[in-house]
């Protein structure tokens, strides 16, 4: 047959279920071709002539593809129908077209679930070789220890088989090590819960936040929406890349860039000059001017090699000499004074009367009497006081 296709591919492309699920139905004898039961997995049919039915219901060829994202709440079963009459995800999405969930979420697990009637796309997304990551938000019963985190990310023995490497990161806001994000690409039953229970952690909350590049965003629990053209295009591109063996890693937000602290620079900018108008900043400016001088000119002492510091003529000594000069001391610059290694300063010169325009007062002289223009008072005598008192009151 020129236009023949495999039976499972035909049923999946028409929105009944995924290939893996259809293979199980074929093995169970629930699929018929022209009213004849088929149990061969590689059976091929001609879609233009053969009539295919699953559980007695004929498969209708559908052209329109539907892609829906649902925020699954707790207490809802991820299946098309349930024998126990529990609420299913199909009951939440009330549309006439036949759709099925891509993958599954546990009964008490919430979050993102993709529903579609595109069996080919669903098969590419769910195939283990595709390695498409799913990200979950987990709330643990106690903080996760670092040694356990490293072991979980490397893979642990679970049900006689080692788990694939995963990614674990902590949210920026709640850094209590109880809330975390884990990304895996395997799809074992209750895998995330079992991984943490292996080291004695109980999972209180589990929510899928990302799958195959799709994110929940503002979608509330129980709500659903159809994917737009751009989202469908990206979803198909991810599925194609995964099939070719170039699957992309899950989205991990970049951590805050560490500040690059540079070495201390001299404060020579205008803003700091205005801010720091103290004596220290002025001294620093003088020191920078002195530092900008060539090394050969900086060292006035003969015999000192450039590049070696001369502590005698350093910055502190320079400030000291400037301070002493302001106080009126003048430095004696002689070769004989330099030999002893100490600075000598001359005494303060007497100020002339003409230069400072101040009156010069001489010391009072008792012998001179009135020559200096001041009265010469005699010593107080009690006898004179008594005689004068008697004369007055007689």
For each residue, the residues with C-beta under 8 A, 3 or more apart:
1: 4 44 46
2:
3: 46 47 48
4: 1 44 45 46
5: 9 10 44 45 47
6: 9 10 42 43 44
7: 10 11 22 26 31 33 38 43 44 45 52
8: 11 12 19 22 23 26 41
9: 5 6 12 13 19 119 120
10: 5 6 7 13 14 45 47 52 59
11: 7 8 14 16 17 22 31 52 54 59 119
12: 8 9 16 17 18 19 22 119 120 122 123
13: 9 10 118 119 120
14: 10 11 59 60 61 62 117 119
15: 62 66 97 98 99 100 116 117 118 119
16: 11 12 22 54 59 98 100 119
17: 11 12 21 22 25 80 100 119
18: 12 21 22 100 102 119 122 123 126
19: 8 9 12 22 23 119 123
20: 23 24 123 126
21: 17 18 24 25 100
22: 7 8 11 12 16 17 18 19 25 26 31 54 119
23: 8 19 20 26 27 41
24: 20 21 27 28
25: 17 21 22 28 30 31 54
26: 7 8 22 23 29 30 31 38 39 40 41 43
27: 23 24 39 41
28: 24 25
29: 26 37 39
30: 25 26 54 55
31: 7 11 22 25 26 37 38 52 53 54
32: 35 36 37 38 52 53 54 56
33: 7 36 38 43 45 50 51 52
34: 50 51
35: 32 51 53
36: 32 33
37: 29 31 32
38: 7 26 31 32 33 43
39: 26 27 29
40: 26 43
41: 8 23 26 27
42: 6
43: 6 7 26 33 38 40
44: 1 4 5 6 7
45: 4 5 7 10 33 50 52
46: 1 3 4 49 50
47: 3 5 10 50 61
48: 3
49: 46
50: 33 34 45 46 47
51: 33 34 35 58
52: 7 10 11 31 32 33 45 58 59
53: 31 32 35 56 57 58 59
54: 11 16 22 25 30 31 32 57 59
55: 30
56: 32 53
57: 53 54
58: 51 52 53
59: 10 11 14 16 52 53 54
60: 14
61: 14 47
62: 14 15 65 97 98 117
63:
64: 97
65: 62 116 117 118
66: 15 95 97 99 115 116 117 118 226
67: 114 115 116 118 226 227 231 232 235
68: 93 95 99 114 115 116 224 225 226 227
69: 112 113 114 115 214 216 219 224 225 226 227
70: 89 92 93 112 113 114 115 223 224
71: 110 111 112 113 216 219 220 221 222 223 224
72: 76 78 89 92 105 109 110 111 112 113 221
73: 76 110 221 222
74: 107 108 109 110
75: 86 87 107 108
76: 72 73 86 87 88 89 91 92 107
77: 82 86 87 88 89 107
78: 72 88 89 101 103 104 105 106 113
79: 82 88 89 90 101 104
80: 17 88 90 100 101
81: 88 90
82: 77 79 85 86 88
83:
84:
85: 82
86: 75 76 77 82
87: 75 76 77 91 92
88: 76 77 78 79 80 81 82 91 92
89: 70 72 76 77 78 79 92 93 101 113 115
90: 79 80 81 93 99 100 115
91: 76 87 88 94
92: 70 72 76 87 88 89 222 224
93: 68 70 89 90 99 115 224
94: 91
95: 66 68 99
96:
97: 15 62 64 66 117
98: 15 16 62 117
99: 15 66 68 90 93 95 115 116 117
100: 15 16 17 18 21 80 90 115 116 117 122
101: 78 79 80 89 104 113 114 115
102: 18 113 114 115 116 121 122 125 126
103: 78 113 114 125 126 134 187 211
104: 78 79 101 187
105: 72 78 109 110 111 113 208
106: 78 109 190 193 206
107: 74 75 76 77
108: 74 75 206
109: 72 74 105 106 206 207 208
110: 71 72 73 74 105 205 206 207 208 221
111: 71 72 105 136 137 206 207 208 209 216
112: 69 70 71 72 208 209 210 211 214 215 216
113: 69 70 71 72 78 89 101 102 103 105 208 211
114: 67 68 69 70 101 102 103 125 211 212 214
115: 66 67 68 69 70 89 90 93 99 100 101 102 224
116: 15 65 66 67 68 99 100 102 121 122
117: 14 15 62 65 66 97 98 99 100
118: 13 15 65 66 67 121 122
119: 9 11 12 13 14 15 16 17 18 19 22 122 123
120: 9 12 13 123 124
121: 102 116 118 124 125 235 236 239
122: 12 18 100 102 116 118 119 125 126
123: 12 18 19 20 119 120 126 127
124: 120 121 127 130 239 240 242 243
125: 102 103 114 121 122 130 132 212 235 238 239 242
126: 18 20 102 103 122 123 130 187
127: 123 124 130 242 243
128: 131 186 187
129: 242 243 245
130: 124 125 126 127 185 239 242 243 247
131: 128 164 185 242 247
132: 125 185 211 212 238 239 242 247
133: 167 183 184 185 210 247 249 250
134: 103 183 184 185 187 208 210 211 212 250
135: 181 182 183 208 209 210 211 250 251
136: 111 181 182 183 184 192 206 207 208 209
137: 111 179 180 181 205 206 207 208 209
138: 179 180 181 182 192 196 203 205 206
139: 178 179 203 204 205 206
140: 143 144 178 179 180 196 201 202 203 204
141: 178 201 202 203 204
142: 178 201
143: 140 176 177 178
144: 140 148 149 168 177 178 180 196 201
145: 148 149
146: 149 150
147: 150 151
148: 144 145 151 152 199 201
149: 144 145 146 152 153 168
150: 146 147 153 154
151: 147 148 154 156 199
152: 148 149 155 156 166 168 182 195 196 199
153: 149 150 165 166 167 168
154: 150 151 165
155: 152 162 163 164 165 166
156: 151 152 162 163 195 198
157: 160 161 162 163
158: 161 162 163 188 191 194 195 198
159: 188 194
160: 157
161: 157 158
162: 155 156 157 158
163: 155 156 157 158 166 184 186 188 191 195
164: 131 155 184 185 186
165: 153 154 155
166: 152 153 155 163 182 183 184 195
167: 133 153 181 182 183 249 250 252
168: 144 149 152 153 180 181 182 183
169: 180 181 252
170: 174 175 177 179 180 181
171: 174 175 179 180 181
172: 175 253
173:
174: 170 171 178 179
175: 170 171 172
176: 143 179
177: 143 144 170 180
178: 139 140 141 142 143 144 174
179: 137 138 139 140 170 171 174 176
180: 137 138 140 144 168 169 170 171 177
181: 135 136 137 138 167 168 169 170 171 209
182: 135 136 138 152 166 167 168 192 195
183: 133 134 135 136 166 167 168 210 250 252
184: 133 134 136 163 164 166 191 192
185: 130 131 132 133 134 164 247
186: 128 163 164 191
187: 103 104 126 128 134 191
188: 158 159 163 191 194
189:
190: 106 193 194
191: 158 163 184 186 187 188 194 195
192: 136 138 182 184 195 196 203 206
193: 106 190 196 197 203 206
194: 158 159 188 190 191 197 198
195: 152 156 158 163 166 182 191 192 198
196: 138 140 144 152 192 193 199 201 202 203
197: 193 194 200 201 202 203
198: 156 158 194 195
199: 148 151 152 196
200: 197
201: 140 141 142 144 148 196 197
202: 140 141 196 197
203: 138 139 140 141 192 193 196 197 206
204: 139 140 141
205: 110 137 138 139
206: 106 108 109 110 111 136 137 138 139 192 193 203
207: 109 110 111 136 137
208: 105 109 110 111 112 113 134 135 136 137 211
209: 111 112 135 136 137 181 215 216
210: 112 133 134 135 183 213 214 215 216 250 251
211: 103 112 113 114 132 134 135 208 214
212: 114 125 132 134 235 238 239
213: 210 234 235 238 248 251
214: 69 112 114 210 211 227 231 235
215: 112 209 210
216: 69 71 111 112 209 210 219
217:
218:
219: 69 71 216 223 224 225
220: 71 223
221: 71 72 73 110
222: 71 73 92
223: 70 71 219 220
224: 68 69 70 71 92 93 115 219
225: 68 69 219
226: 66 67 68 69
227: 67 68 69 214 231 232 235
228: 231 232
229: 232 233
230: 233 234
231: 67 214 227 228 234 235
232: 67 227 228 229 235 236
233: 229 230 236 237
234: 213 230 231 237 238
235: 67 121 125 212 213 214 227 231 232 238 239
236: 121 232 233 239 240
237: 233 234 240 241
238: 125 132 212 213 234 235 241 242 247 248
239: 121 124 125 130 132 212 235 236 242 243
240: 124 236 237 243 244
241: 237 238 244 246 247 248
242: 124 125 127 129 130 131 132 238 239 245 246 247
243: 124 127 129 130 239 240
244: 240 241
245: 129 242
246: 241 242
247: 130 131 132 133 185 238 241 242
248: 213 238 241
249: 133 167 252
250: 133 134 135 167 183 210
251: 135 210 213
252: 167 169 183 249
253: 172
254: 257
255:
256:
257: 254
258:
259:
260:
261:
262: 265
263:
264:
265: 262 268
266: 284 288
267: 272 273 276 281 284
268: 265 272 273 288
269: 272 273
270: 273 274
271: 274 275
272: 267 268 269 275 276 281
273: 267 268 269 270 276 277 281
274: 270 271 277
275: 271 272
276: 267 272 273 280 281
277: 273 274 281 282
278: 281 282
279: 282 283
280: 276 283 284
281: 267 272 273 276 277 278 284 285
282: 277 278 279 285 286
283: 279 280 286 287 319
284: 266 267 280 281 287 288
285: 281 282 288 289
286: 282 283 289 290
287: 283 284 290 291 315
288: 266 268 284 285 291 292
289: 285 286 292 293
290: 286 287 293 298 315 318
291: 287 288
292: 288 289
293: 289 290 297 298
294: 297 298
295: 298 299 306 307
296: 299 306
297: 293 294
298: 290 293 294 295 306
299: 295 296 304 306 308 310 313
300: 313
301: 304 310 312 313
302:
303:
304: 299 301 308 310
305: 308
306: 295 296 298 299
307: 295
308: 299 304 305
309: 314
310: 299 301 304 313 314
311: 314 317
312: 301 317 341
313: 299 300 301 310 317 318
314: 309 310 311 317 318
315: 287 290 318 319
316: 319 320
317: 311 312 313 314 320 321
318: 290 313 314 315 321 322
319: 283 315 316 322 323
320: 316 317 323 324
321: 317 318 324 325 331 343
322: 318 319 325 326
323: 319 320 326 327
324: 320 321 327 329 331 345
325: 321 322 328 329 330 331
326: 322 323
327: 323 324
328: 325 348
329: 324 325 345 346 348
330: 325 345 346
331: 321 324 325 343 344 345
332: 337 344 345 346
333: 337
334: 337 338 344
335: 338 339
336: 339
337: 332 333 334 340 342 343 344
338: 334 335 341
339: 335 336
340: 337
341: 312 338
342: 337
343: 321 331 337
344: 331 332 334 337
345: 324 329 330 331 332
346: 329 330 332 349
347:
348: 328 329
349: 346
350:
351: 355 356 358
352: 355 356
353: 356 357 358 359 360
354: 357
355: 351 352
356: 351 352 353
357: 353 354
358: 351 353
359: 353
360: 353
361:
362: 365 372
363:
364: 372 374
365: 362 368 371 372
366: 369 376
367:
368: 365 371 372
369: 366 376
370: 373 374 375 376
371: 365 368
372: 362 364 365 368
373: 370
374: 364 370
375: 370
376: 366 369 370
377:
378: 381
379:
380:
381: 378 384 385
382: 385 386
383: 386 387
384: 381 387 388
385: 381 382 388 389
386: 382 383 389 390
387: 383 384 390 391
388: 384 385 391 392
389: 385 386 392 393
390: 386 387 393 394
391: 387 388 394
392: 388 389
393: 389 390
394: 390 391
